[in-house]
Amino acid sequence: MSDIKLTYFPAKGRAEIARIILSYSGKKFTDERISGNHFGAIKSSLPYAQVPVLDYNGQVICQSLSIARFLAAESGLTGRNNLENAQANEIVDAVADLQNAFVKVFFAKDQDGVKNALDKTYPAGLANLEKILKSRGGQFFVGNNLTWADLVVFQFVNDGMANTPPKDLKAFPKIDNLCKRVAEIPNIKKWLAERPVTNM
């Protein structure tokens, strides 16, 4: 039985980056995927009445980015100093802005908004990230070493939100190259091959 348990719905959603970090680190964890009915039954007992929730050696941590940031720190993926930590957080926040822009229109069933997100918002955001990646040496987003910023960009490009990733990376060759390299990291490659297939 693992001392680490991540609880979320049977979806990638807000929990997948935590799963990727845990998989990269090689830490054994329980990937608990609960139904809507199960969530309804336990909702009132959860600190913020929402998931994901991480149980880490008996301590409960909530909020998806706080969970991922903590796991990144535990795995040596937050940079080598405060500046690199801030630079990694900057990239993560930029990706979160893109994700939130899509989620807002997707769950509102705003098809024009979804199209705008895919055709304009995503490419504009990726263009900004491409410039930053290039300015920092072109290999990684922070300190010329892998950080959770690279994993967050990889997960966004690979999965998108609601299984809707960016359409094309031809205009962003450095991001494309980074994501291809991340996909070949053995523990991440293994997770991608073995994770449950989900619609979201």
Secondary structure, DSSP 8 states (H G I E B T S, - for coil): --SEEEEE-SSSTTTHHHHHHHHHHT---EEEE--HHHHHHHGGGSTTS-S-EEEETTEEEESHHHHHHHHHHHTT-S-SSHHHHHHHHHHHHHHHHHHHHHHHHHHTT-HHHHHHIIIIIHHHHHHHHHHHHHHTTSS-SBTTB--HHHHHHHHHHHH-BTTB--S--TT-HHHHHHHHHHHTSHHHHHHHHHS-----
